[in-house]
Amino acid sequence: MDDSIRSALAQSGIIDITTTGRRSGEPRRIEIFFHAIDGHIYISGMPHAERTRRWLTNLEANPRFTVHLKRGVTADLPATARVITDVAERRAILEDVARAWKRTDVDTMVAHSPLVEVTIDGLDAAH
């Protein structure tokens, strides 16, 4: 993997992701923010108890997706999502997310924010 891609993924920012529609099987592309925390990549969102996020339900049905880098470095990267449901793990990660977003409602975020760990194919491969 190119060092410019590694560098881009090491800094939180805006990306697009393409998931596979869980019912349609069609590609679904959205813009979303990712967080680079302690060498891991996460996708989260604002807390909404009553809102279903299609991108999240798509990833629950099929965790394979594509990350599209688009700011500075452009690349389409195959990836796998792991939806994080464990409360202690969610809290540990979302505390960092809340700090980055200058939010103080960590309990609400833990209860209602989507949270996915992203594994990019080949990211841990030797240079």
Number of C-alpha atoms within 10 A of each C-alpha: 13 8 9 12 16 13 10 17 21 16 14 16 15 15 18 17 22 21 25 21 18 18 8 8 11 11 14 16 17 11 12 14 14 22 23 18 14 9 10 13 19 23 20 19 17 13 17 14 11 7 8 10 11 13 20 20 16 21 21 15 14 16 19 19 22 22 21 20 19 14 11 9 12 13 13 13 18 16 17 18 22 15 19 15 13 9 10 11 11 20 17 12 19 23 18 17 22 17 12 11 10 9 12 11 13 20 13 13 24 23 15 16 18 22 22 23 18 22 19 19 13 12 15 10 7 6 9
